[in-house]
């Protein structure tokens, strides 16, 4: 049973809320696409990058995380996860 998908290559686009995201996209592009819906999490003790989180509807335990490099402000990794 698959519980996580980690995308680290720009060849694999991901659609979230009908909008395409790729590794390498700049943070400003995400702000344009998602506006006020963009929620940023920054906990350097857990992850040195900024993280954008999208939870599944009515389910706070599964979702998508987007790692954004704090130096380049670009998407470094896209992670889809399901907690078993």
Residue, then its C-alpha position, 0 to 999 in steps of 0.5 A: x500500500x502506497x502512503x507517500x509520493x515524493x516528486x523532486x523532478x520538474x518533469x512531473x507536474x502536480x495539479x492542486x485545486x486545478x492549478x499546475x505546480x512543478x519542482x522549480x516553480x518560484x514562490x511568487x508563481x504560487x502566490x499568483x496561482x493561489x492568492x490568500x489560499x496559500x498557507x505557509x508553514x516555517x518550522x526550522x527545527x523540523x525542516x529548513x525550508x518553507x512548506x506550503x500545505x494542502x489538506x484533503x477535504x474533511x481530512x486533516x491527516x492526509x494531503x500535499x506538502x510543497x517544500x520551498x527553498x528559503x535561499x532560492x524561493x523555488x519549489x524543491x519537492x512536492x510530497x503527497x501523503x496518506x497516513x495509514 
